[in-house]
Amino acid sequence: MKASLDLLRSFLAVHRSGSVTGAAELLGLAQPTVTAQLRALEEIVGRPLFDRLPRGVVPTAAGDELARRVAEPLDRLAAVLAEDSGTPYPRTVFLGGPAELLAERVLPTLSGLVAEGLELRASAGLPEQLLDDLTAGRLDLAVSSVRPRRRGLAVEPLYDEEFTLVAAPVWADRLPEPVTPQALREVPLVAYGEEAPILRRYWRTVFDTRLTRTPSLVVADLRAVRAAVRAGAGATVLPTYLCRGELASGALRELLAPPVPPLNTLFLAGRPATAGRREVQAVRRALLGAAGGW
């Protein structure tokens, strides 16, 4: 008996996602169907392709070898079938990134493609989860705030975000010029995370000292941080793109203008298996082309 394409597609989805449940979601099939297909393929090849774990599966040596042999031909076939479609963007693109960047920059950039017929599914998350989803095949592209170090991903720089120290006028008017860490001790700090990584990096790179205070307000969304600081909660460090309008209107004030502001490079990561798809290429080109103006 020969293995059908359906069996091989399901096998490859399980191999890439690390679970039958994940593969079923990727394929749009019921989990029992994928399980049955996997068992049928194992009967055909005469050996187990995965070791079952309490959560997920791990490929055996035979499973890894089969995946190595079938991945490229199946990906090429999928690309050919997609290109034969008469629609401009034959398949849905699954894209992940930081929530704030998706809302403020990425989705507005891609709105024109959506208007032209692109189907897009965007999900927000932290870098490790986004890269897990990308590696498992649940995403086609991911914007990451840390450089991905995983094998099998295509990675390119997307955007250098600058950071600035800001507060509402009610606080800015009380502070001396230039602002010092000592002067800021009387100002509540608003942070994205309990460990305040953005604030700590600013203190280290601009003030050349460690931040030893804990933030007064922590909220895991930089848009909420912006809103709280704009309302007078205290001071914070934000990406410049996220507060450019508030700085222009005077709702927020830049407390310090260092000669070289802290930078963080955002990366666009993708899977080689989907890089050639027409719709993935369109999203990639749109983001790379627009990022310089963010």
N, C-alpha and C positions, 0 to 999 in steps of 0.2 A: 504494500500500500504506500502511496506517495502522499507527502504532506501538501495540503492545499495552501493557497495564498492566505486564506482567512486564518488558518492555524498558525502560520508563520507571523502574520501581522499581530495576532494576539500574543504569541510568544515574545515578540520583540517589545511590545508595549509593557508586558510584565517585567522583562529584563531591564527596561529603561526606568520604569516607575518604582520598581522594588516591591510591588505588591499587586495582588490580583484586583483589589478594590481600585487602586489608582489606575490600573490598565483599563478596567471597565469604564471608568469615568472618561478616560482619554478616547476610548473607542465608541462610547455611547452604547455599550452593551450591558446586559445584566451580568452581575458577578457570577452566577452559576454557569452562564454560557461560556465565559472566559475560562472558568475552572475546568469545564468539560473539554474545551478545545485544548487546553494545556495538557490534560491527561491523555487525550487522543494523540497528541504529538509525541509525548513521552513513550507511548506504546509503539509508535511508528519507529522512533529512533532506538528504542530498546534500552533506554537508560534514563534515570531521573535528570531533569534539567535544572531543578531548583531544590534547595533544602528549605522546608517549611519551618518558619519561626513563629513564636507567639504573635509577633507583629511583623507581617511582611514575609518576604522570601529572599533568599540569597542564591545566586546562580552557582551551580556546580561547575567543574572544569568543562564538562560537556556542554553546559548551557552557555558559558562564555565563548567557547569555540563556535557553537552554532550562531550566536549573535554576531560574532566577528565575520562569519561567512555570509549572513543574509542581510545585515543592516544596510550596506551600501546599495545592493540591488533593489531592495524594497523601497528605500528612500528615493532612488532614481525613478522607479516606477510611479511612486506617488507624485513626484514632481511632473512627470510626463502627463499623467492623467489630469493633473490640475491645469497644466498649460493648454490642454485640449479644450478646456471649458471656454465658452463664449463670453463669460463675464469678465470684467476688468480685474477683479480680485476674487479668485475662485474659492479661497478658503478663509476661515476666520483666523485672525491673528490674536494670540494670547500674549499680553504685555504686562509686565510688573514693574513696580518702582516705588520710591518713597511717596507717601500720600500727598505731601505738600507739592512736590514737583509735578506729580501727575495732574493735580488740580490746577495749579497755577501756570504751568508751562507745557507739559507734554500733551495733554488732551486738547487744549486750544490749538497747538501746532498740528495735530492730526485731524482736526475737525473737517478740513477740506477733503481729505481722503474718505472720511466717513460719508460726507455729502456725495462723493462720487460713487459710492457703493461698497466701500470697505466695511466688513464686519469686524469689529474690534471688541475684545474683552479685556478690561484693565483691572488689575488687582494691586492693592497696596500691601506693603510688608517691609520687614527689616531685611538687611542684606543676606543673612544666612538662609532665611526661609525662602527668599526669592531665588537664590542660587540653588537651593535644594529642588525647588519646583522647576527651575530651568533644566537642571541636570536630569530630572526624572521625566522631562518631556511635557510637563503641565504648562510650561510657558515656552513661547518661541523667542522672546526677547526680554531682557531685564535691564533696567537702569539701576546700577549699584553704587552706593556711596563709598564702598571700599573696593580695591582692585581684586577681582576674582582670581584665585590661585588654583582653580580646579582644572584638572585635565579634561580635554575634550570640548572646551568652550572657546569660541572666538571672541576676543575682547579688544575694544578700541576706546580711547578717550573720547568723552562726549562733551563735557562742560566743566570749566573751572569756576566753582562757586566761591565768591568772596564773602567774608563775614564782617559784620560791623556791630559795634557796641551802641545800643540805643536805649532811650527812655522817653517817656512823655515829657512835655514842657514843665509840668509841675515838679518833676525831679531834676530835669536838666538845669533849670534856673537856679537851683540850690548848689550846684556843683562848681568847683573852681576850674579854671583852664590853665594847663591841661589837666584832665581828669587823672587821678591816681588811685591805686588800690586802697590806699588809706581813706581817701575821700568817699569811696564807694562802700565803705563798711557800714555807713548809715542808711544805705539804700537796699531795700529788699531785692533779692535776685530771683528771677523766674527762669526755670530750666525745662528742657525737653525730657530729661531723665533724671532719676535719683542721683546718679553719679555725675551729672552735669558735664558730660564730655565736651560739649561745645564751649561752655564757659571756661572749663579748665584749660582747654587748648588755647583759648584767647589769652588767658592770664599768663600762660607759659610762654607763648610766642611774642606777645606784645609787651607785657609788663615784666617779663623775665622773672616771674615768681610763681609759686604754687598758690592755687586757690584753696584755702583751708576752710571756707565757710560752707555750710549746707544751704541749698536754695530754700526760699520761703514758700515758693509755689512750684509744683512739678506737674506738668501735663504733657502727655505723649503725642502732641500734635503741634507743630511749629506755628500753624495758623491760630491755634488757641493761645499759644504763648504771645504771639503778636497782638491779639485782641486784648489780652490781660494787661500787657505793658502799655498799650495805647490808652487803656482805661485808667492807668495810673498805678498799677500794681507794683512797679519797680523797674529794674533794668534787666536787660538780657542781651544776648548775642544772637543775631539772626543772619541768614543768608541775605545779601543785598537785594537779590531779585525779589525776595518775599516782602520787603518793606520799602521798595523804591517809591511807590505811590504815597505812602505815609510820610516819608522823608520830604518829598516834594511839596506836600500840602502843609507840613508843619505839625502833623498829628504826632509824629515821632521826631526826635532829635538824635543826630549822631553825636555821641559823647566824645569821640576821639577819632582822629584821622591819621593813623600811622602811615609812614612812608610806604610800607609794604604790608597790605592787609593779609590776614590769614586766608589761605586758600585750601580748598579740598576738591580734588578731581573726581568727577562722576564718570562712570564707565558704562558703555553699552555692551552687553554680553549677549551672545546668541549661540545657537547650536548649529554646527556645520550641516547637520542633516536637513535643516529647514532654511538655510541661508539662501539657497537658490530660488526659493519660491517667490513668485512675482509680488505678492502682497507683503511678504516680509521685507523684501528689498525696498518696496515703496515706503514702508514705515521707517526703515533704517535711514534712507536717503533724506526723508523729511526731517527727522530728528537731528541728524548731523548737520544738515543745511541750516536749520533754524537756531541751533544751540548757541552759535556765536553772538546772536542778538538778544539772548536772554538776559 
